[in-house]
Amino acid sequence: MRIAYFDCFAGISGDMALAALLDAGADAATLVAGLKTIPLPAWELHLTPVRKCGFAALAVTVTVGGEPAGHAHAADRHPSAHHHGTRFPDLVAAIRASELPDPVKERGIAVFTRLAEAEAKVHATALDAVHFHEVGAVDSIVDVVGTVYALHLLGVERVICSELPTGRGTIATAHGLLPVPAPATAELLRGVPLRRADVEAELTTPTGAALATTLASEFGASPSMRLLRTGVGAGQRDLPFPNLLRVFLGEAPGEPLPATTVTVLEANLDDLSPQLYERVIERLFAAGALDVTVQPVQMKKNRPAHTLSAICPPEATEAVLDVFFRETTTLGVRMSEWRRVSLAREWIVVTTPYGDVRVKLGRRDGEVLTVAPEYDDCLRLARERDVPLKEIHAAASALAWDRVRGGGS
């Protein structure tokens, strides 16, 4: 199991979390390409190596129209119950409209829902009345969804956080000066172990608190793991100590590969027109099948036929079964349950002489055992460049292995 441990000795904010994960190896090109599918005003993500109290780290800045979004003004980074800016339902709709993987969308929305619920509670208002500053909303979406997507790209299955320091003093918001931690932050941190930090600054922001309390399964000391990578994200302010967030990526020791249960559905077909198989297979995938195969078989009375097989998660069984009966001529379907073991997976992007190709990496105990260039990317480039598909596939595979062996994956 891939674990991410956030060492929040200087607190946590959305930009610090995103920067730390990018510094730990999340592919920036893939991340930005995915986030750009969210319908937002034009924005850019800037990655800047910095030093905080002599320690190297990565800082991220989001700009909208060439201007920094949100980080320059603390008020932009706190949701508001006032009726201006981006409404919470509109923010959720924008995330759902993206082309990001469904688990990334849902976890990103879960973070914003928790943040909006805290804001609504402290202002005694409805959830739909919570607004995000127009420019700060872009910054928040990139930080939050970017952090969730980075964890997804790195194959992280479990998140653990250290105790959280809040700082002290006051912070300027759309509601005026508020004490640290801000009311919404305090609401988010209910039940979370806090650590005293005697510095006049907001160390844990509402966005950081929402990320930590939504994504982390527990808070406390670093777990036992085989350390694979580290990343260091920088905060915007200069403090008397390094304003940094560290992330440790590792594999839980001595654990077998995770096994999941899948349902296998099969039917022997000797009277289905070959012209219909394309539609049947299309419908099976749409119903939730993970894979579909067709194999030639010899049936009774020496009839040539085909065995149609579909593998699906248990929750999709009924929908897949319905396709078998509606779209084929079978009168019966065999069903069985199997245990399936999968490698931990993550995505990178490699730049071939023909263009960019996404590549899926398969890991076991942190070691990359397989690389798989995305077929659709290779096919598109083969058509655009009028070159053999196998050349693009081979080039992408070679580049992926080079990056893996060079430690850059």
N, C-alpha and C positions, 0 to 999 in steps of 0.2 A: 504494500500500500504506500502510495506517495503522500508524504506529509509536508505541510508548510507550517513552520513555526515563526510567528512574528514576535520579535524581541522589541517591545515598545518602550524602551527605557526613556525616550524623549517624547512619548506620546504617539499618536497616529492620526493621520489625515488621509483624505483620498489620494492626493497627489503623491504623498510619501509612499503609500502602499503600492500604487501603480509603478512608481520609479523603482522601488525595491525589486519588484517582480520582473521588470524589464532588465534590471541590472543582473538578475539571477538567470537570465537566459530566455525569457519569453520573447518570441520573435516579433520585433516592432512592426515590420512590414505587414505581417499577417494581421496583427492586432489593429493597426490603423485602417487597413482595407476593410475589416469587418465593422469597425465603428463607423466608418464613412457611409455605411448603408442605412444608418439611423437618419431619418429626415430632420436635419438640423441646419441652422445657418452655417455658412462655410467657416470651417475652423482648421487649425493646424496644430500638431503636437510637436513640441520642441524638446529634444533630449540634450541636456547639458551636463558634462562632467564638472563637478564642483569639489571644493574642499571645505569642510566644516571643522574648525579647531584642529586643522592639520590632517584630517582623515578624508580620503577620497570617497565620493559618492556620486550618484546620478540624480539630477533634478529634472522634473518634467514641468513644462509650462504649456497651457492651452491658450492660443490666441484666436480671437474672432475679429475679422477685419483688420488684422495687424496689431490689435491691442490685446494685452493680457486679459484673460477672462476669469474674473472671480478672485484670483489670488491677491490682487493688489488691494482689494477692499474687502475687509472681513464681513461687512454687511451683505455682500453678494453671495457669501458662502453659507449663510443661515437661511433656511426656509422661512417663509413669512405667512402669517394668516391674513395679511392685507390683500386687497383685491387688485394686484398688479403682477405683471410677469407671467410666467408659464404655470398654468394650472396643473395640479397633480394628475388628474385623469389624462390630460393632453401629453404629459411627460410619459406616462405608462403606454399610451397609444403609440407614441413615437418609437419606443423600444420594441413594442410588438411588431411594428411595421418593418423592422430591420430584417436583414438576411443572416443574422447571427444564429448559431445553434440554439435550439429551443431551451436546453438547460441553462445557457448563459442568459437568455432573455428572462427566464423565470427567476433565476437567482438575483439578477439585477433589479427586477421589479420588486422582489422581496425586500431588498435593501431599502429601496425608496419608499416602499409601503411602511416599513418600520420607522423610517425617518419621519414620514408625513404623519403617522399615527401619534408619534411623540409630540410633534409640533401642534397637532390638533388638540391633544389632551391638555397641554400646558396653556393653550389659549381658549379652551372650552369652545371649540368650533368644530364644524363638520370636516371630515377628511377631504372632501372635494373643494373645500374653501382654502386649502393650503396652496400657496403659490411659491414659485421659485423665481428669483430675479432673472430677467430675460437673458442676460449675458452669463450670469452665474449658473443658470440651468445647463448651458452647454458644457461649462467646466465641470459641473457635478456629474453629468451623464458620462462624459469621457472618463472622469476619475473612477466612478463607481462601476459602470459597465466594463470599462477597461480593466479594472482590477479583477472582476469576475472572469472576464475573457482570458486574461493572462493566466489565472489559476487553471482554467480549462485547457489552454494551450500547453501548459507545463504538466498536465496529467495529474494535478493535485486532487486527492480524494478526501483529505481530511485537513482542517485548519485548526491550529491551536495558537492562542495568544498568551503573552505574559500578562502580569498585572498591568493596569493602565494608570499612568499619572495624569492628573487633570490640570495642574498648575493652579495659579491663583490670580487675583486682580480683577480687572474688568475687560470687556470686549465690546467694541462698537458694532451694533447691528442695526437692522431696519427699525427695531423697536427702541433704539437708544442704547445707552450703556447698560450692559448686563454683567452680573457677577460670573466669574469662572468657577465651576463649569456652568455654561449657559443652561437655562431651565430644560430645554429639549435634550441637551446632552446628559444632564442629570437623570432625566426620565429614561433615556436609553441605557444608562449604566446601572440600572437597578439590578442587584444581585451579582454584579461584577466586582471582583477584588480590585481595589484601588490602591495606589501607592502615593505617598506624600512626595511632592516636588516643590521645593521652596523657591519658585521663580515666578515673577509676574508675567505670565503669558498663558495663552490658551494652548495647552499641549495636545489635548484630545479634542478634536472638532466634532460637531454633530455628524458630519459625513464619516469621519473615522470611527466614531462610536457605533454608527449604524452598520458599517462594514464589519467591524469586529464582532458585534453581538449577533449579527445575522449569520455570518460565515463560520465563526469559530465554534467548535463543539465543546471546548473547555478552555479555562484560563488557569495559568500557573507556570510551573517550571517547564523547561524544554523536555520533550519526551525522549525515550531511547530510540535512536534511529541511526542508520548508516548515512552519514552526511555526504551529499552529492554536490551541492552548489550553495553559494551564499549570494545575497544581493543587498545593497545598501541604498536606500532612498533618502534624499535630503529634503528637509523642510525649508520653507521660504525665509523664515526669520533667523537671525544670528542670535544665539543664546550663550550664556556663560559656559555651556557644555555642548558637545556635538549634537546638533539638532538633526538626528538621524533615526531612521527606522531600519532595522536589520531583519532579513528573512532568511531562514535556513530551510533548504529543501533536502529531504532525505527519504529513505525507504525504511519502513518498520522492520525490525530485525526478525529473521526466522519465520516470516509469514509466507505461506504458500500463495500462489497466484489466486486471486479471487475467482470463485466459481459462481455462475448464475444458472438458473433453470430456464430452459427453453422448451417449447412445444414443437414437435415435428408432426406435420400433417401430410399424408400421402394418399394417392389414389391411382389405380391403374386404368388407363383410358385407351380403348381400342376402336372407338368410333367418333373421336373428336377431330374435326377437320384441322389439319396443320395450319390453316390460315387463321385460326382462332387463338392459337397459343400466345401470340404477341399481346393481345388484349387481356387474356387471362393473367399472364405474368404481370402486366402493368397494374391490373386491379389488385393482385395479391400484394404487391409492394405498397400500393396506396392504402391497403387495409392494415399495414403494419408488419409485413413479413420482413425478416432480416436478410433472407436469401431464398431463392427459388431455383430449383433444378428440374430438368426434364431428361430422363434416361430411357433409351430403347430397351424393351423387354419382349420376351416371347411368352404369350399366355396360352391358356387352354385351347385346344383345337388348332394349335400352331398359329395362332393369330399374332401378327406383329402389333405391338402396342407401345405405349410410353407410360412410365411412372412419373407423375407430377408430384414434387415434394416442396414443401414450404416450411421454413424455420421461422418461428416468431416468439416474442416474449409471451408469457402466460396471459397477460392482460389483453393481448390482441387475438387470442385464440378464436373467440366467437366471430369476430369480424372476418378473419381469414377463412374460417369454416364456411361462412355465408357465401364468400366468393366461389369456393369450390362447388357448392350446390347451385348457385345462380349462373355461373359462367361456364361450367363444364357439363358433361353428360353423365357424370358418375352418380351412382345410387348410394355410395357409401365412402367414408373417409376413415383411414386408420390414423389414430393419434397416439403419441407416446411422449413422455417427458424425458429430457436428457440434461445432464450437467455439462456446462460449457465453461472452459477456462480461457481467458483472454489475456494478452499482454497489455500492460499499461501503455496508453497511446498519447501522443502529443503531435502537434503540427509545427512545421517550419516552412519557410518559403526560400527557394533557391533561385538564383538568377542565371539562367542558361543563355547561350548565344542567341536563342530564339525568343526568349522572354521569361517571365516569372512562372514558376511551377510550385504549387503546394505539394509538400511531401509529408506523409504520415510516418512517424517513428514508432516502433514497437519496442518496449523496454521490459526487461525482467531483472529485478534487483538492481535497477539503475543502469544496467548495461543495454545498449541498443543492439537488438538482435536482427531487426529487419527494417528496411526503408521501402516505402511504397509511394511512388509519384502518383498524384491524382490524375486519373485517366482523362477526365473532362478537360483539365488544363492542357495536357499533352495533345489531345485531339484537336483542341481549338488552335493551338500553335502550329500543329502539322498542317491544318487547312489554311491558316493565314500565311504561313511561310512556304507552303508547297514542298515540304520535306517529309521523308518517311517518319511515321509515328515512332518506330523503334529507336530512331536516332535521338529524338527528344527525350524519350523515356530513359534511354541509357545515359544521356548527359545529365538529366536530373538526378538519377540514382547515384552517379559518380560524384556529383557535387555534394549530395546529401551525406554520402559516406566520408568524403573529405572533411566536411564540417564536423561530423560526429567524431572522427578520429583525431581531429585537431582540438577537440574540447569545446567547440563553439556552439554545440547544439543545446 
